[in-house]
Amino acid sequence: MDFLILLIGLLFGTVLVVGLGERIRLPYPVLMLLFSAGVAFLPFIPEIRIDPELILPLFLPPLLFAAAQRSSWSVFRLRWRSLILLAVLLIVATVAVVAGLAWWIVPAIGLPAAIALGAIVAPPDPVAVEAVAGKVNMPRRLVSTLQTEGLFNDAMAIVIFQAAVAAAVSGGEVGWGVIPAFLLGAAGAGILGLGMAWLVGALNRFVPNLVARSATTLVAPYAVYLLAEELHCSGVVAVVVTALELGRRARPQDSEERLTRASFWEVVELLTTGVAFGLVGIEMRYVIEDEGADLIGFIPGILVVCVAVLLVRFGWMYGILRLGGTERRNKVPGSLKEVLVLTWCGMRGLATLALALALPTTTTAGEPLEGRNFVIAAACAVLLVTLVVPGLTLPALMRRLKLPDDRADLERQEHLLARRAQAVALDAVKNSTAAQKLSPERQAVLAKRMESLHTLLETDAESDPKKMHLLRQTLAVMDQVQREALDAARREVLAARKAPGTDPEAADVVLRRLDLRTVTLER
């Protein structure tokens, strides 16, 4: 019951913190972490712990799925260099440097535990990056690079972590077997993801209800993640592949389903992110309480680990800049300012805390795991340094750097695509057998609507401040008129439902259709 009360409180807290974050222009995950950490230290708050082994399976699948839905296979084909350089090689480099320094500063922890620490602090959190980068005026190519990195870096880190923990517990060593294990796990996860996407597609063809089909996409990431982990494959890769393949299989005529699913997942992602970072904040209290006085002795080593994590990422990004960027078409990073932004956006989060708390307390021989306290304390310090500080300062940093805007090229491409879409739409109207059944006047009206399609598709509320202001005024007036008209219609139906002789069920059907019409107009 205590955990249920905590969950309800975190859900309500998420809603409040989102509103606060919008007002003060700060990312709500960071505010949620700080808020929950502060509340957790209040004396009247009971001690409530969640099994560390449940943190990743509970929160990672839906959050990864939500992020992957905003990408596509085309993006990954375009940014495969980013995937290799950042999601794989940068993780390995961070693990190597952090493990070497930790083993040098605290020799007692042993090399396997030091490697486990490196794996814990290596992967930036895709949820934190999405939430923070989306609130600042960041060039889209940088955001896309961070998204590409964040979707797969957990997979590499988790494989290294599992190998290091197995060696630390058994007294063995971490060998080169990690590489084939990662490749085999990723390949198996890819097959599972493709199979799950096919299964979801088959279920969606069988189930006519839109809400049920949207609910299927919530079950799928959990199912494929648990199945992949049970088969010793990468659950992270399986979830991402499932989301990307579902996007590829989407049919053009399923627009209503996509709108329903998008609304559904916006709510799921917001609440799940809030609860996840709320639990991260609460766990901070227990980490501090459990480690106690040992934290003071850990400070030198913790500082070295934190600085190493930042410097490795900065050095790696700078090296990519000197080599010409991650992509030939879109040079990322393209300047020292972009190197600084990409370094600042290397925020650790859910995966870092979950892996740290998943460290076993004893070895197979029943002895305490040497260095566990230092590993957990260092991991939490890295999380705070890389998440809270950048999360609160990134908006100011972006204003200070004034990075060049890359929207001109994007607008040009959007213009060409909008014109192509309009041309095809006009041809479809002319060749439609259904349109021939309409009167010539209505055919002309329909064609006129399609002729203005490119204007709607090209509208960018951020490209031109004057156009944006005029568009907002126009949309506000249209929205007001539509709402007044539909509200009047709704009041009329509600009054008629109370009148004698009116079938209330028929009135309810009309009300639901009015609601659908309202949603359609607003979109």
C-alpha positions in Angstrom: 0.0 0.0 0.0 2.9 2.4 0.8 4.3 1.9 -2.7 0.9 2.5 -4.3 0.6 5.8 -2.3 4.1 6.8 -3.4 3.2 6.0 -7.1 0.1 8.1 -6.9 2.0 11.0 -5.3 4.7 10.8 -8.1 2.0 10.9 -10.8 0.4 14.0 -9.3 3.9 15.5 -8.7 4.8 14.9 -12.4 1.8 16.9 -13.5 2.6 19.8 -11.2 6.3 19.8 -12.0 5.5 19.8 -15.8 3.5 22.9 -15.3 6.2 24.5 -13.2 8.9 23.6 -15.8 6.9 25.2 -18.6 6.6 28.4 -16.6 10.3 28.7 -15.6 11.6 27.1 -18.8 13.4 24.2 -17.2 13.2 20.5 -18.0 10.7 18.7 -15.9 12.8 15.4 -15.4 15.5 17.4 -13.6 12.9 19.3 -11.5 11.2 16.0 -10.7 14.4 14.5 -9.5 15.2 17.5 -7.3 11.7 17.7 -6.0 11.4 14.0 -5.1 14.9 14.0 -3.5 14.0 16.9 -1.3 10.7 15.4 -0.3 12.4 12.0 0.5 14.5 13.6 3.2 11.5 14.9 5.1 11.3 13.1 8.5 7.7 12.1 8.2 8.2 10.3 4.8 8.3 6.5 5.3 11.1 4.5 3.9 9.9 2.9 0.7 12.3 0.9 -1.5 11.8 -0.6 -4.9 13.6 -3.7 -6.0 16.5 -2.5 -8.1 16.0 -5.4 -10.6 12.6 -4.0 -11.5 13.7 -0.4 -12.4 15.0 -1.2 -15.9 12.2 -3.6 -16.9 9.5 -1.3 -15.6 10.7 2.0 -17.1 13.2 1.4 -19.9 10.9 -0.4 -22.4 8.1 2.2 -22.7 10.5 5.1 -22.6 12.8 3.6 -25.3 9.7 2.7 -27.4 8.3 6.2 -27.2 11.6 7.8 -28.2 12.2 5.3 -31.1 8.7 6.0 -32.5 9.9 9.5 -33.4 12.7 8.0 -35.5 12.8 5.7 -38.5 15.0 3.2 -40.4 15.8 6.0 -42.8 17.3 8.1 -40.1 19.4 5.2 -38.9 20.7 4.6 -42.5 21.6 8.2 -42.7 23.3 8.3 -39.3 25.0 4.9 -39.0 28.4 6.6 -38.4 26.9 8.4 -35.4 25.6 5.1 -34.1 29.0 3.4 -34.3 31.1 6.3 -33.1 28.8 7.4 -30.2 26.6 4.5 -29.2 29.4 1.9 -29.4 33.0 3.2 -29.5 32.4 6.2 -27.1 30.9 3.8 -24.6 33.9 1.5 -24.8 36.3 4.5 -24.5 34.5 5.8 -21.4 34.4 2.4 -19.8 38.2 2.0 -20.4 39.2 5.4 -19.0 36.9 5.4 -16.0 37.8 1.8 -15.1 41.6 2.5 -15.4 41.4 5.6 -13.2 39.1 4.0 -10.6 41.4 0.9 -10.4 44.4 3.2 -10.0 42.8 5.4 -7.3 41.0 2.7 -5.4 43.0 -0.5 -6.1 41.0 -2.5 -3.5 37.9 -2.5 -5.7 39.5 -4.8 -8.3 39.5 -4.5 -12.1 36.1 -6.2 -12.7 34.3 -3.8 -10.3 36.1 -0.9 -11.9 34.9 -2.0 -15.3 31.4 -2.3 -13.9 31.7 1.3 -12.7 32.8 2.4 -16.2 29.8 0.6 -17.7 27.4 2.2 -15.2 28.4 5.8 -15.9 29.1 5.4 -19.6 25.6 5.6 -21.3 23.8 9.0 -21.6 20.1 8.7 -20.9 18.0 9.2 -24.0 15.0 10.3 -21.9 16.8 13.0 -20.2 18.4 14.2 -23.4 15.1 14.3 -25.2 13.4 16.2 -22.4 16.1 18.8 -22.1 17.2 19.3 -25.7 13.5 19.7 -26.8 13.1 22.8 -24.6 16.0 24.8 -26.0 16.6 26.3 -29.4 19.0 23.5 -30.5 19.8 22.8 -34.1 17.8 19.8 -35.3 20.8 17.9 -36.6 22.3 18.0 -33.1 19.1 16.7 -31.5 18.9 13.9 -34.1 22.5 12.9 -33.3 21.8 12.8 -29.6 18.6 10.7 -30.2 20.5 8.2 -32.4 23.2 7.9 -29.7 20.7 7.5 -26.9 18.6 4.7 -28.3 21.4 2.1 -28.5 24.1 3.1 -26.1 22.4 1.3 -23.2 22.8 -2.0 -25.0 26.6 -1.9 -25.1 26.9 -0.6 -21.6 24.6 -3.4 -20.2 26.6 -6.1 -21.9 29.9 -4.9 -20.5 28.2 -4.4 -17.1 26.9 -8.0 -17.0 30.3 -9.4 -18.0 32.1 -7.3 -15.4 29.7 -8.3 -12.6 29.9 -12.0 -13.5 33.7 -11.7 -13.2 33.6 -9.7 -10.0 31.2 -12.2 -8.3 33.1 -15.3 -9.5 36.6 -14.0 -9.1 37.3 -14.3 -12.8 38.4 -11.7 -15.5 36.6 -9.7 -18.2 37.8 -11.0 -21.5 37.3 -10.2 -25.2 34.2 -12.4 -25.2 32.2 -9.3 -24.5 32.4 -8.3 -28.2 30.9 -11.5 -29.7 28.4 -11.6 -26.9 27.3 -8.0 -27.8 27.1 -8.8 -31.5 25.2 -12.1 -31.0 22.8 -10.4 -28.5 22.1 -7.5 -30.8 21.5 -9.9 -33.8 19.1 -12.0 -31.7 17.4 -9.0 -30.4 16.9 -7.6 -33.9 15.2 -10.8 -35.0 13.0 -10.7 -31.9 12.1 -7.1 -32.6 11.1 -7.8 -36.2 9.0 -10.8 -35.1 7.2 -8.7 -32.4 6.5 -6.0 -35.0 5.0 -8.6 -37.3 2.9 -10.0 -34.4 1.6 -6.6 -33.4 0.7 -5.9 -37.0 -1.2 -9.1 -37.3 -3.1 -8.3 -34.0 -3.9 -4.9 -35.3 -5.4 -6.3 -38.4 -7.6 -8.6 -36.3 -8.6 -6.0 -33.7 -10.8 -3.2 -35.1 -10.8 -1.1 -32.0 -8.4 1.9 -32.2 -7.9 2.1 -28.4 -7.1 -1.6 -28.2 -4.6 -1.3 -31.0 -2.9 1.6 -29.2 -2.8 -0.5 -26.0 -1.1 -3.3 -28.0 1.9 -1.0 -28.5 2.2 -0.6 -24.7 2.3 -4.3 -24.1 4.7 -5.0 -27.0 7.8 -3.3 -25.6 7.5 -5.0 -22.3 6.9 -8.4 -23.9 9.8 -8.2 -26.3 12.2 -6.7 -23.7 11.5 -9.5 -21.2 11.7 -12.2 -23.9 15.0 -10.8 -25.2 16.5 -10.7 -21.7 15.3 -14.3 -21.0 17.0 -15.5 -24.1 20.2 -13.5 -23.1 19.8 -11.0 -26.0 19.7 -7.2 -25.8 16.3 -6.0 -24.6 17.2 -2.5 -25.5 17.9 -3.3 -29.2 14.7 -5.5 -29.3 12.5 -2.7 -28.1 14.0 -0.1 -30.5 13.8 -2.5 -33.5 10.1 -3.2 -32.7 9.3 0.5 -32.7 11.2 1.3 -35.9 9.7 -1.7 -37.7 6.1 -0.8 -36.6 6.7 2.6 -38.1 7.9 1.2 -41.3 4.8 -1.1 -41.6 2.4 1.7 -40.9 -0.1 2.2 -43.8 -0.9 5.7 -45.2 -4.6 5.2 -44.6 -4.2 4.6 -40.9 -4.0 8.3 -40.0 -6.7 8.1 -37.3 -4.9 5.2 -35.6 -1.6 7.2 -35.6 -3.3 10.2 -34.1 -4.8 8.1 -31.4 -1.6 6.3 -30.7 0.4 9.6 -30.6 -2.0 11.0 -28.0 -1.9 7.8 -26.0 1.9 7.7 -26.0 2.3 11.4 -25.1 0.5 10.7 -21.8 2.4 7.4 -21.2 5.8 9.0 -21.8 5.2 12.0 -19.7 3.9 10.1 -16.6 6.5 7.3 -17.0 9.4 9.8 -17.2 8.1 11.7 -14.2 7.7 8.6 -12.1 11.1 7.2 -13.2 13.0 10.3 -12.3 11.0 10.7 -9.1 12.2 7.2 -8.0 15.7 8.2 -9.0 15.5 11.2 -6.6 14.1 9.0 -3.8 16.8 6.4 -4.2 19.4 9.2 -3.6 18.2 9.4 0.0 18.8 5.7 0.6 22.2 5.8 -1.1 23.4 8.7 1.1 22.0 7.0 4.2 23.5 3.6 3.4 27.0 4.9 2.5 27.1 7.3 5.5 30.5 8.4 6.6 32.2 6.5 3.8 31.1 9.2 1.4 33.7 11.6 2.7 36.6 9.2 2.0 35.2 8.6 -1.4 35.3 12.2 -2.5 38.7 12.3 -4.2 37.9 9.2 -6.3 34.4 10.4 -7.1 35.8 13.8 -8.3 38.2 12.0 -10.6 35.5 9.8 -12.1 33.2 12.8 -12.7 35.9 14.8 -14.4 36.9 11.8 -16.4 33.4 11.2 -17.7 33.1 14.8 -18.9 36.6 15.0 -20.4 36.3 11.7 -22.3 33.1 12.9 -23.9 34.6 16.3 -24.7 37.8 14.8 -26.1 35.8 12.3 -28.2 33.6 14.9 -29.7 36.5 17.2 -30.4 38.3 14.3 -32.1 35.2 13.7 -34.3 35.2 17.4 -35.2 38.9 17.3 -36.3 38.1 14.2 -38.4 35.3 15.9 -40.2 32.2 15.1 -38.2 30.0 12.0 -37.8 28.2 12.4 -41.1 29.4 13.5 -44.6 26.1 15.3 -45.4 25.5 17.0 -42.0 28.7 17.7 -40.3 28.2 17.0 -36.6 29.8 18.5 -34.6 30.6 21.3 -37.0 32.3 23.7 -34.5 33.8 23.9 -31.1 30.6 25.4 -29.8 28.7 22.3 -31.0 31.3 20.1 -29.3 30.6 21.9 -26.0 26.8 21.4 -26.5 27.1 17.7 -27.3 29.4 17.3 -24.3 26.9 19.1 -22.0 24.1 16.9 -23.3 25.8 13.7 -22.2 23.3 13.4 -19.3 23.2 10.2 -17.3 19.9 9.0 -15.7 17.7 6.0 -15.3 20.1 3.4 -16.7 23.0 4.6 -14.6 21.1 4.4 -11.3 19.4 1.1 -12.1 22.7 -0.6 -13.0 24.4 0.8 -9.9 21.6 -0.5 -7.6 21.7 -3.9 -9.4 25.2 -4.6 -8.2 25.2 -7.7 -6.0 26.2 -7.3 -2.4 28.2 -10.5 -2.1 30.3 -12.9 -4.2 29.6 -16.5 -5.0 31.8 -17.4 -2.0 29.5 -15.4 0.3 32.0 -12.6 0.9 31.1 -8.9 0.5 31.6 -7.5 -2.9 34.8 -5.3 -2.6 34.3 -1.7 -3.7 30.5 -1.8 -4.0 30.0 1.2 -1.9 32.4 3.3 -3.9 30.9 2.2 -7.2 27.4 3.2 -6.1 28.5 6.5 -4.6 30.5 7.4 -7.7 27.6 6.5 -10.0 25.2 8.7 -8.1 27.7 11.6 -8.2 28.1 11.3 -11.9 24.3 11.2 -12.3 23.9 14.4 -10.4 26.9 16.2 -12.1 25.8 15.2 -15.6 22.1 15.5 -15.3 21.2 18.3 -12.8 23.9 20.8 -13.6 23.5 20.6 -17.4 19.8 20.3 -17.2 19.5 23.6 -15.3 22.2 25.5 -17.3 21.7 24.3 -20.9 19.0 26.9 -21.7 21.4 29.7 -20.7 24.3 28.0 -22.5 22.3 27.8 -25.7 21.4 31.5 -25.5 25.1 32.4 -24.8 26.5 30.3 -27.7 24.0 31.4 -30.3 24.6 28.5 -32.6 23.8 29.0 -36.3 20.3 28.1 -37.3 20.0 25.1 -39.6 16.3 25.5 -40.4 16.8 27.1 -43.8 17.8 23.8 -45.4 15.1 22.0 -43.6 12.4 24.4 -44.7 13.6 24.0 -48.3 13.3 20.3 -48.1 9.9 20.6 -46.4 8.8 22.9 -49.3 9.8 20.4 -51.9 8.1 17.5 -50.0 4.9 19.6 -49.5 4.7 20.3 -53.2 5.2 16.7 -54.1 2.5 15.7 -51.6 0.1 18.2 -53.0 0.7 17.1 -56.6 0.0 13.5 -55.8 -3.1 14.5 -53.8 -4.5 16.5 -56.7 -3.9 13.6 -59.1 -5.6 11.3 -56.7 -8.7 13.6 -56.6 -8.8 13.8 -60.4 -8.5 10.0 -60.8 -10.8 9.0 -57.9 -13.9 7.1 -59.0 -15.6 8.2 -55.8 -15.1 11.9 -56.7 -16.9 11.4 -60.0 -20.1 10.8 -58.1 -20.0 14.3 -56.7 -21.4 17.3 -58.5 -19.0 19.5 -60.4 -19.3 22.3 -57.8 -18.3 19.9 -55.0 -15.5 18.5 -57.1 -14.2 22.0 -57.5 -14.4 22.6 -53.8 -12.5 19.4 -53.1 -9.8 20.3 -55.6 -9.5 23.8 -54.1 -8.8 22.2 -50.7 -6.0 20.1 -52.1 -4.5 23.1 -53.9 -3.9 24.7 -50.5 -2.4 21.5 -49.0 1.2 22.7 -49.5 0.5 25.8 -47.4 -0.6 23.7 -44.4 2.3 21.3 -44.8 4.9 24.1 -45.1 3.7 26.1 -42.1 6.5 26.3 -39.6 5.5 28.2 -36.4 9.2 28.9 -35.6 10.6 30.0 -39.0 9.3 33.6 -39.2 8.3 35.5 -36.1 5.8 37.8 -38.0 4.3 34.8 -39.9 4.1 33.0 -36.6 2.3 35.8 -34.9 -0.2 36.2 -37.7 -0.7 32.5 -37.9 -1.4 32.3 -34.2 -3.9 35.1 -34.4 -5.7 33.4 -37.3 -5.7 30.0 -35.7 -7.0 31.5 -32.4 -9.9 33.2 -34.1 -10.7 30.0 -36.1 -10.4 27.9 -33.0 -12.7 30.2 -31.1 -15.4 30.2 -33.8 -15.2 26.4 -34.1 -15.5 25.9 -30.4 -18.4 28.3 -30.1 -20.3 26.5 -32.9 -19.5 23.0 -31.6 -20.3 24.0 -28.0 -23.7 25.4 -29.2 -24.4 22.1 -31.0 -23.4 20.1 -28.0 -25.7 22.2 -25.7 -28.5 21.6 -28.1 -28.0 17.8 -28.1 -27.7 17.8 -24.3 -31.0 19.7 -24.0 -32.7 17.4 -26.5 -31.5 14.3 -24.6 -33.6 15.5 -21.6 -36.7 16.1 -23.7 -39.5 13.5 -23.8 -39.4 11.2 -26.8 -35.6 11.5 -27.4 -33.6 8.4 -27.4 -30.7 9.1 -24.9 -28.5 6.5 -26.5 -28.8 8.2 -29.9 -28.0 11.5 -28.3 -24.9 10.0 -26.7 -23.7 8.7 -30.1 -24.1 12.2 -31.6 -22.2 13.7 -28.6 -19.3 11.3 -29.2 -19.3 12.2 -32.9 -19.2 15.9 -31.9 -16.2 15.2 -29.6 -14.4 13.4 -32.5 -15.2 16.3 -34.8 -13.8 18.8 -32.2 -10.6 16.8 -31.9 -10.2 16.6 -35.7 -10.6 20.3 -36.1 -8.1 21.1 -33.3 -5.6 18.9 -35.0 
